[in-house]
Amino acid sequence: MAMIDVLKSIKEAETAANETLAASKEEAIQIVAGARRKATEIVQDATDGSLTSTLSVLNTARDKAGKEAKTVQSDGSGAIEAVHSSASKSRDDAVQLIIDSLMP
């Protein structure tokens, strides 16, 4: 093989290597971009799932708290009614005692 042929072969090999390197760089850029897109999707899905889960937990807690508040209100209303009833009876007894003491 003549020297010129060797040099041409080397030059062609360098050109092919540069083309392969450029194609590899482009492919690497595409792989990284795809990985970033996928990572963004994963983070967004996780965020959406977390938000949905949080809202569900909050709604459940709100419903439970509402039921407990109604129970407490009902119990409190009963206690208030008992206090009013007791106060009314005590007042009636006091009035009767005063009337009895004024009337011989």
HELIX and SHEET records of a PDB file:
HELIX    1   1 MET A    3  LEU A  102  1                                 100    
END                                                                             
